[in-house]
Amino acid sequence: MGTGGRSSNLALAVLLVVPFFLACHRPDAAKGSGSSEPDSVLASIVDAQVVNRGQEIDQAGSRPTSPRLAPEDQVARPLSIREMGYNVGSPDAPIKILEISDFGCGVCRRFHEETYPDILRVYVDEGFVEWKYIPFVLGRFPNGLQAAIAGECAGKQDQFSPMQKRLFDEQPGWRNSDDPYAYFSRLAAEEELDVERFDSCVSGGWREDRVRANIRLAQQVGASGTPYFVIDGIAVPGAIGFDDFGALIDSGLLQRGITPPGR
């Protein structure tokens, strides 16, 4: 497994940087610029700086993360993180967490099977955390791009979460499929989506712009592997356990004078 570049943003040097544990990497990862700000401020930073950083990446001659992301797409219009991805939890929650993840990544799947349910139960459902999930394409997993498009097309029907779960649950099946879109169409039917609309979205490329935008965002925040998190302004590359995740969330709550929930 190849290793990718790491974010070199100096702003992160003065913050608590969680050790790198487990992550799926892409071999040709470009170095991005990390962020040390909360989600709301991270949004404005990305909106303001994405074009300049994209030009740096392009001038450095790094290859795009996905075959469908042409170099000119990296310097397209500024991104708005508020309009991207899929949120779970109260928008009034004090702690914001950004997750950048690839449906084809085995580490990401295990995180969502083993760790995320506890975070959801203890922190998200109780109003302490709002979670934003960004479907990313590392470009190294079979049918990974198609899976991201399938997730986005389910999201167009406000059914992203059920499809997200199925894509992780059935990862080995669709990764080894010779006809992934037929596989995803079956999942859409089983989750009671409008299958005709779903298939039209997939075949018509209705959501490919969102996938491209997700890839650009991941590059800008320095996500060279998945999963990649920004937890209350702290960049965390790789999967960490519930106790370590909870410690970071609890620290953010205490800084705001909020008593953390019992874990």
N, C-alpha and C positions, 0 to 999 in steps of 0.2 A: 504494500500500500504506500503510495507516495505521500509526501508531506508538503503542505502548502505554506505560503508566506504568512507571517503574522502581522497584525496591525502594529504600526510603529508610532501611533499618535502620542506625542509627549504629554498630552493632557492626562492620559491614563496612568502615567508614571507616578503621579502623586496620589493615586487612589488605590484602594485595596483591589488587587488583581487576583482573582481566584485561580489557583493552579489549573493547568490544562490537564484534564483527565482523559476523556474518551470523546472521539469525534470521527465522523467520516470526512475524508479530505479529498480534494481534487489535486492532481499532480501539478497543474500549471497555475495555481492560484496566484492572483495578483494582490499585492499589498494594498490594503485600503486604509481609510482613516477612521479610527475608532472614535467613540464619543463618551464623554464622562458626564453627560447631562441627563436629567429626567426625560421621560417620554415626550412631554409637551415641548421642552426646549430642544430635544433631539430632533423633533419634527422641523423646527425652524432652522436648525443647523444644516440638516440634510437639504431642505428646500433652498437654502442660500448657497451652499457649497458644492452641491452635486455636480454642477456643470464644470466648475474648475477642476474638481478631482477627476471627473471623467476625462477631461482633456489631458491631465497628467498620465492617466492610465493609457490612453490612446498613444500619446507621444512616447511612452516607455516601450511601446510595441508588445504589450502583453496580449495574450489571446483571450477572447471572450469566454465566459463561463459556459455558454451554451452555443451550439452550432447556429442557432437561430438569432443570436444576439450579434449583429454586425457591429463593427467598430463605431460607425456613426450613431448607432443607438445609444452608445455609452455617453454621448455628449448631447443627447436630445433635451427636451424641455425639462425644467426642474421637477422633481418628484414632490408629492405631498403625502407624507407618511400617514396622515390622518385619513386619507381616502384609500389606503392600501390594506390588504390582509383582512383578517377576520377576528373580531373582538369577542371575548367571553368575560363576563363580569360587569360590575357597575362602572359606568363612566366617571362616577364620583369617587371611585376607590383611590386611596392615597398613594398606593404603589402601582407603578406601571411596569409591565414586563413585555419585552419584545422577543419573540422566538422566530428565528430563521431556520427552516428545516426542509429536508428533502424527503419525499415520500419513499424513495428507494433506499434510504440510509437505514441500515440495521440498528445502529446505535440510537437513532431517532425513534425507531419503532419501539425499542426496549424502554426508552425514556417514557414514552406515552403509555406503555403497558404497566410500568413498575413505579414510576415517580409522579407523573402528572396527575393521576387520580387523587393522590393524597394532597397535592398542592391545590387542586380544584376544590376538594372537600373542606380543607382547613382554611384556606385563604381566599379563594375566588368566590365560592358560594356564600361566604360570610361577609363579603363586601370589603375585604382588605386589599385585594389585587384585581386589576383589570389586565387581562392577558391578550396580547395581539399576536396572531400566528401569521407568518409570511411564508407561502409555499415557494420554495427555492429549487433551482435545478443546478446541481453540481456539474452535470454533464458526464458522469462516470458510471451511472447505474442504468441497466437495461430498462427501456421504456419509462425512464424517470421524467422526461419532458412530457410525454403523453399523460402520465399520472397527474402532473401539475395542472395540465389543461383540463383534465377530468375534474379535479378538485375545484378549479375556478368555474367550470360550467355548472357544477352542482351549486356553487355559491351564487350563481346567477338566479337560482330558484330558492335562495335562502336555505339551502340544505347542505352547506359546507361541512358542518360538524359530523353529520351521519356519514358522509362520503369520506371524510378524513379518517374516521375510525375504521371504515371498511378497507381503505387503501393501506393502512398500517396492518390491520388484522390479516389481510390476504396478500401481503407484500410478496412472498415467494411465488404465488400463483401468477400474478400479472407481470412480475419481473421476468418470468420464464415463458410468457405467452408469445406466440407468433402473431396474434391478433389482439393487441392490448385494448383497442377501442371497443371491440366486441365484448371483451371481458368487463370493461368499465360500464358498458351499456347494460350488461346483466346486473351489475351492482346497482346501477341507477334504478332499474326496474324493481329490484328487491327492496330498495329504500323508498319506493313509491314516488319517485320523481316523474315528471312528465318526460318520458323517454324520447319521444319524437323531438321535443324541444332540446333535450340534452344532446341527442345525436347531431342535431342541426348546429348546435353551439360548437361541438367538437369539430365536425367536418368543415364548418364555415369559418373556423378560426376566430370566433367572436371574442374570445378572452385571451388571445395570444399577446395583446398589448399589455395586459395585466401581468402575465408571466414575464415579459421582457422588463417591465418596471420593477418587478420583484428582484430580478437578477441584478439590475442596476443598483437598487437599494442595498442589497447584500454586499456588493462590491464597495459601496461608499462607506459602510460601517465596518468594513474589514473582515467580513465573514468568509474565510478561506476554507472552512470545513463546516459540517453540520453535526449536531445542532449548535446553534450560536445564539446566545441570549444577551440582552441588555436588561439587567435587573436593577431598577431604580437608579439608572445612570451608570452602572458598573458592567463593563463588558466581561462576559463569561463564555469563552470558547470551549465547547465540549459539554458532555453530559455530566452532571454532578448529582449526588444523592439527595434525598428529601431533607435530611438534617442540614446539609450544607446550604441547600436552597433556602430552607426556612431561616437559617441564621442570617442570611443576607436580607431577607424580607423583614425579619424581626428588627434588625438594626435600623432599617429605614423607617419602620413604624415608631421605634423608640426616639429617633431623631425628631419625629413630629409630635412627640408627647402622647403617643397612642400605645396602650398596653397590648402586646402581641397575644394572639390566642394560644391556648394550650395545645401542645403537639403530642 
